[in-house]
Amino acid sequence: MRRMTTRAPWNRNERLGILNGWAVFLGDGFMSVAVVLTGFAARLGAPNWVIGLLPAIAGGGWMLPQLLVAARVRPLTHKLPVYRSAAMVRTGTYIFMVLAAALLADRPALCLTLFILAMGLNALASGVSGLPFLEVVSKTVPSERRARYFGTRNLYGGLLAFGAGLLVRAILGSDLTFPLNYALILALGTVAFTFGYWVFGLVQEPADTPLDRQGTRAEFRAIPDTLRDPHFRAFLTVRLLLAAASMSDPFLAVYALRELHYPAATLGTFVMALTGAAPLSNIVWQRVAERKGSRRIIRYASVFYGLAPLWALTVGLLHLPSWTYLFAFILTSTAAQGFNLGHTNHLLNIAPEHARSRYIGTLNTLVGAALFTPVLGGLIADRAGYGPVFVLSGVLCAAAWVWCGKLRRDA
């Protein structure tokens, strides 16, 4: 007779972290950069390179300051106060974005400029909070429970984000006129994000052993030492290739609106496809993580990520029914959930405890620069169309798949 195995229940810190994840997923559903914010910019008449700047700011701005943050938080016994301060800044920028969308859309250039500035400040504050967040998680969630922890966050958070997609579709398809429809969507996202930040701020963080303050220059001088780790170099290369492949992300929705002439309310359906695929894929990814490790997740996810823009292009070229376009977002979502789980686990597992902040900061700072490739993608799209952008993204994902063979197998 087989013995039944039981899993230990979540403790208070883990429950707060999971609840934070659910709220953040809900906020991401309302304020999806790849769908809602790019759709808003397209509605304002923004050129493709500006649209490409939005996810570049969101992703690159989050990563670029993290080596500087690593120097700041290294000597701190508690990292959570840094997270709380950054969260307050982020909440303020979200409120500003809501007001800009509601009051300034009749002046598109000014609205876009202020919106981008707010996004930039938000992304930098997000970068400040990102490293303390991972440090707190690494201290409060044992390594053997992290795959389940992040899987649970992503699973039920994806269900909530699916509900956000339903509301986005309903709001954009309602009689509420532009720009108030987008302002309402952004306001709902602001409430969700604010609640999530507050919840994670309640975590009871264990104290670290104080480390010597080395300053920012010392952190930069330590980059060559960090790069001598072959496992870190392999992981960095994969992340750089996948970051470069993100150049097509903001144009999946824009291609549908501008080239295939789908109605604006379709953006809500795109959000539903993105978020609806997340819970199901997370169940699979979590099992892969527990049985095969993070390396296998990253490799599989690279395949899905590369197929997404190629499928979008195929739908347009062959004039397939509009519902088939949803598969591009399902593939993107499936890949994103795999990356969220695989990247975090892999980095925390290969980073030595005494150099964890340095590994996180070095990786994110270097990868952050590559995340500005959507701007390049926008310039290419403005001159040669969306096809070359989609194909190039697929090629970069294929290169990442090959390089995954060099990742540490037991991480």
C-alpha positions in Angstrom: 0.0 0.0 0.0 1.5 3.4 -1.1 2.0 6.0 1.6 0.3 9.3 1.1 2.7 12.2 1.2 1.5 15.5 2.6 2.9 19.0 2.1 3.5 21.3 5.0 1.0 24.2 5.0 2.2 27.7 4.1 3.5 29.8 7.0 2.5 33.4 7.5 5.3 34.9 5.4 4.7 32.5 2.6 1.0 33.3 2.6 1.6 37.0 2.4 4.1 36.5 -0.5 1.5 34.4 -2.3 -1.2 37.0 -1.7 1.2 39.7 -3.0 1.7 37.7 -6.2 -2.1 37.3 -6.8 -2.6 41.1 -6.4 0.4 41.9 -8.7 -1.0 39.4 -11.4 -4.4 41.1 -11.2 -2.7 44.5 -11.6 -0.7 43.2 -14.6 -3.9 42.0 -16.1 -5.4 45.6 -16.1 -2.1 47.3 -17.0 -0.5 44.8 -19.4 2.3 46.6 -21.1 2.2 44.3 -24.1 -1.5 44.7 -24.7 -3.3 47.5 -22.7 -0.6 50.2 -22.6 0.6 49.6 -26.1 -3.1 49.7 -27.2 -3.5 53.0 -25.4 -0.3 54.4 -27.1 -1.5 53.2 -30.5 -4.9 54.9 -29.9 -3.0 58.1 -29.3 -1.2 57.7 -32.6 2.3 56.9 -31.3 4.9 55.6 -33.8 6.1 52.1 -33.5 9.5 53.1 -31.9 7.6 54.9 -29.1 5.3 51.8 -28.7 8.5 49.7 -28.5 9.8 52.0 -25.8 7.0 51.1 -23.4 8.0 47.5 -22.7 11.7 48.5 -22.9 11.2 51.0 -20.1 9.1 48.5 -18.1 11.6 45.7 -18.4 14.9 47.5 -18.8 14.1 50.1 -16.2 13.4 47.3 -13.7 16.7 45.6 -14.3 19.2 48.4 -15.0 19.5 49.9 -11.4 19.9 46.6 -9.6 23.6 46.5 -9.4 23.5 49.9 -7.8 20.8 48.5 -5.5 23.0 45.5 -4.7 25.7 47.9 -3.3 23.1 49.7 -1.2 21.4 46.7 0.3 24.5 44.6 0.8 25.3 45.9 4.3 21.7 46.0 5.5 20.4 43.4 7.9 16.8 44.0 6.6 16.0 44.6 3.0 12.2 45.1 3.4 12.3 48.8 4.2 13.9 49.5 0.8 11.0 47.5 -0.8 8.4 49.6 1.1 10.0 52.9 0.0 10.1 51.9 -3.6 6.5 50.7 -3.4 5.3 54.1 -2.3 7.0 55.7 -5.3 5.4 53.2 -7.7 1.9 53.8 -6.3 2.4 57.5 -6.8 3.4 57.0 -10.5 0.4 54.8 -11.2 -1.9 57.5 -9.9 -0.2 60.0 -12.1 -0.6 57.8 -15.1 -4.4 57.5 -14.4 -4.7 61.3 -14.3 -2.6 61.8 -17.4 -4.8 59.3 -19.4 -8.0 60.9 -18.1 -7.1 64.6 -18.5 -4.5 64.9 -21.3 -5.5 62.5 -24.1 -6.7 65.4 -26.2 -3.1 66.5 -26.3 -1.5 63.2 -27.4 2.2 64.4 -27.5 2.0 65.8 -24.0 0.1 62.8 -22.7 2.6 60.3 -24.2 5.5 62.3 -22.9 4.2 62.4 -19.3 3.0 58.9 -19.5 6.5 57.6 -20.5 8.2 59.7 -17.8 5.9 58.2 -15.2 6.5 54.7 -16.6 10.3 55.4 -16.4 10.1 56.4 -12.8 7.9 53.5 -12.0 10.3 51.1 -13.6 13.3 52.4 -11.8 11.4 52.2 -8.5 10.5 48.6 -9.5 14.1 47.9 -10.0 14.9 49.2 -6.6 12.3 46.9 -5.0 13.1 43.8 -7.2 16.3 42.8 -5.5 15.0 43.2 -1.9 12.0 41.2 -2.9 14.1 38.3 -4.1 16.3 38.6 -1.0 13.3 38.4 1.3 11.8 35.5 -0.6 15.1 33.6 -0.5 15.2 34.1 3.3 11.6 33.3 4.0 10.9 30.4 1.5 13.2 27.3 1.7 14.8 26.3 -1.6 12.8 23.0 -1.8 9.5 25.0 -1.5 10.3 27.8 -4.0 9.0 26.0 -7.1 5.7 25.3 -5.4 5.6 28.8 -3.9 6.1 30.6 -7.2 3.8 28.1 -9.0 1.0 28.8 -6.5 1.5 32.6 -6.9 1.4 32.2 -10.7 -1.5 29.7 -10.8 -4.2 31.6 -8.9 -2.8 35.0 -9.9 -3.3 34.0 -13.5 -7.0 33.2 -12.8 -7.4 36.7 -11.3 -5.6 38.2 -14.3 -8.1 36.4 -16.5 -10.9 38.1 -14.7 -9.1 41.4 -15.3 -9.1 40.6 -19.0 -12.9 40.1 -18.9 -13.3 43.5 -17.4 -10.9 45.1 -19.9 -12.9 43.6 -22.8 -16.2 44.8 -21.2 -14.9 48.3 -20.5 -13.4 48.8 -24.0 -16.5 47.4 -25.6 -18.8 49.6 -23.5 -20.3 53.0 -24.1 -17.6 54.6 -22.0 -15.7 56.9 -24.3 -11.9 57.3 -24.8 -9.9 58.2 -22.8 -12.1 57.5 -19.7 -12.3 53.8 -20.6 -8.5 53.5 -20.4 -8.3 55.7 -17.3 -10.8 53.3 -15.5 -8.7 50.3 -16.5 -5.5 51.9 -15.2 -7.3 52.9 -12.0 -8.3 49.3 -11.3 -4.7 48.2 -11.9 -3.5 50.9 -9.5 -5.7 49.6 -6.7 -4.6 46.0 -7.2 -0.9 46.9 -7.3 -1.1 49.1 -4.2 -2.8 46.3 -2.2 -0.1 43.8 -3.3 2.7 46.1 -2.2 1.1 46.7 1.2 0.7 43.0 1.8 4.3 42.1 1.0 5.4 44.9 3.3 3.8 43.0 6.2 6.3 40.0 5.8 8.4 39.4 8.9 11.9 39.4 7.5 14.7 37.5 9.3 17.9 39.5 9.9 20.9 38.9 7.7 24.5 38.8 9.0 25.8 42.3 8.2 28.2 42.4 5.3 30.9 45.0 4.7 29.8 48.1 2.7 31.8 48.0 -0.5 30.2 50.8 -2.5 29.0 51.0 -6.1 32.5 51.0 -7.6 33.4 47.8 -5.8 30.2 46.1 -7.1 31.2 47.1 -10.7 34.7 46.0 -10.2 33.4 42.6 -9.0 31.6 41.9 -12.2 34.6 40.2 -13.8 34.8 37.9 -10.8 31.2 37.1 -11.1 31.5 36.4 -14.8 34.3 33.8 -14.1 31.6 31.5 -12.9 30.8 29.4 -16.0 27.3 28.6 -14.8 26.5 32.3 -14.4 28.0 33.1 -17.9 25.8 30.4 -19.5 22.7 31.7 -17.8 23.6 35.3 -18.7 24.0 34.4 -22.3 20.6 32.7 -22.4 18.9 35.7 -20.7 20.6 38.1 -23.1 19.3 36.2 -26.2 15.8 36.0 -24.8 15.8 39.7 -23.8 16.8 40.6 -27.4 14.0 38.3 -28.7 11.5 40.4 -26.7 11.7 43.0 -29.5 8.4 41.6 -31.0 6.4 41.6 -27.8 4.7 45.0 -28.0 3.8 44.6 -31.7 1.7 41.5 -31.4 -1.3 43.6 -30.3 -0.3 46.6 -32.5 0.0 44.4 -35.6 -3.6 43.1 -34.9 -5.0 46.6 -34.5 -3.1 48.4 -37.3 -2.5 45.7 -39.9 -5.3 43.2 -39.3 -7.8 45.9 -38.2 -9.2 44.1 -35.2 -11.5 46.2 -33.0 -10.2 47.8 -29.8 -12.3 45.5 -27.5 -10.2 42.6 -28.8 -7.4 43.8 -26.5 -9.5 42.5 -23.6 -9.6 39.1 -25.4 -5.9 39.2 -25.8 -5.4 39.8 -22.1 -7.7 36.9 -21.4 -5.6 34.7 -23.7 -2.5 35.8 -22.0 -3.8 35.2 -18.5 -6.1 32.3 -19.2 -3.1 30.2 -20.4 -1.1 31.0 -17.3 -2.9 28.8 -14.7 -2.8 25.7 -16.9 0.8 26.2 -18.0 1.8 26.8 -14.4 0.5 23.4 -13.3 2.8 21.8 -16.0 5.8 24.1 -15.3 5.6 23.4 -11.6 5.8 19.7 -12.2 8.6 20.1 -14.7 10.5 22.3 -12.1 10.1 19.7 -9.4 11.1 16.7 -11.6 13.5 18.1 -14.2 14.8 21.4 -12.8 14.8 25.0 -14.0 17.1 24.3 -17.0 14.5 22.2 -18.7 11.8 24.8 -18.1 13.9 27.5 -19.7 14.6 25.4 -22.7 11.0 24.4 -23.3 9.8 28.0 -22.7 12.2 29.3 -25.4 10.5 27.2 -28.0 7.0 28.6 -27.1 8.4 32.1 -27.0 9.9 31.8 -30.5 6.8 30.3 -32.0 4.5 33.2 -30.8 5.6 36.0 -33.3 6.0 33.4 -36.1 2.4 32.3 -35.6 1.1 35.9 -35.5 2.8 36.5 -38.8 1.4 33.3 -40.3 -2.2 34.4 -39.3 -1.7 37.7 -41.1 -0.1 36.2 -44.2 -2.6 33.4 -44.7 -5.6 35.5 -43.6 -6.6 32.9 -41.0 -9.8 33.5 -38.8 -9.3 36.2 -36.1 -9.7 33.7 -33.3 -6.6 31.8 -34.4 -4.5 34.9 -33.5 -5.1 34.2 -29.9 -2.7 31.3 -30.0 0.2 33.9 -30.3 -0.7 35.2 -26.9 -1.3 31.8 -25.5 2.2 30.8 -26.6 3.7 34.0 -25.2 1.9 33.5 -21.8 3.0 29.9 -21.6 6.6 30.9 -22.2 6.4 33.9 -19.8 5.2 31.6 -16.9 7.9 29.2 -17.6 10.5 32.0 -17.6 9.1 33.5 -14.4 9.5 30.1 -12.6 12.7 28.9 -14.3 14.7 32.1 -14.3 14.1 32.9 -10.7 14.8 29.4 -9.4 17.9 29.0 -11.6 19.5 32.2 -10.5 18.8 31.6 -6.8 20.1 28.1 -7.0 23.4 29.0 -8.8 24.2 32.1 -6.7 26.4 31.6 -3.6 24.6 32.8 -0.5 27.4 35.3 0.3 27.2 36.8 -3.2 23.5 36.5 -3.9 22.8 40.2 -4.2 25.8 40.6 -6.5 24.7 37.8 -8.8 21.1 39.2 -9.0 22.3 42.7 -9.5 24.9 41.9 -12.1 22.6 39.7 -14.1 19.7 42.1 -14.1 21.8 45.1 -14.9 23.4 43.5 -17.9 20.2 42.0 -19.2 18.3 45.3 -18.6 20.3 46.9 -21.5 19.2 44.2 -23.9 15.6 44.7 -23.0 15.6 48.0 -25.0 15.5 46.0 -28.2 11.8 46.6 -28.7 12.8 50.2 -29.6 15.0 48.7 -32.4 12.1 46.5 -33.3 9.9 49.6 -33.6 12.4 51.3 -35.9 12.6 48.2 -38.1 8.8 48.0 -38.2 8.5 51.6 -39.2 10.8 51.0 -42.1 10.3 47.4 -43.2 7.1 46.2 -41.6 6.4 43.8 -38.7 7.4 40.7 -40.6 11.2 41.1 -40.1 10.7 41.9 -36.4 8.8 38.7 -35.8 11.2 36.5 -37.8 14.2 37.9 -36.0 12.6 37.2 -32.6 12.1 33.6 -33.6 15.7 33.3 -34.6 17.0 34.7 -31.3 14.8 32.2 -29.4 16.2 29.4 -31.4 19.7 30.5 -30.4 18.7 30.6 -26.8 17.3 27.1 -27.0 20.7 25.9 -28.3 22.6 27.7 -25.5 20.4 26.2 -22.8 22.4 23.1 -23.2 25.2 24.8 -21.3 23.1 25.6 -18.2 23.8 23.7 -15.0 21.7 20.6 -15.0 21.1 20.3 -11.2 20.1 24.0 -10.6 
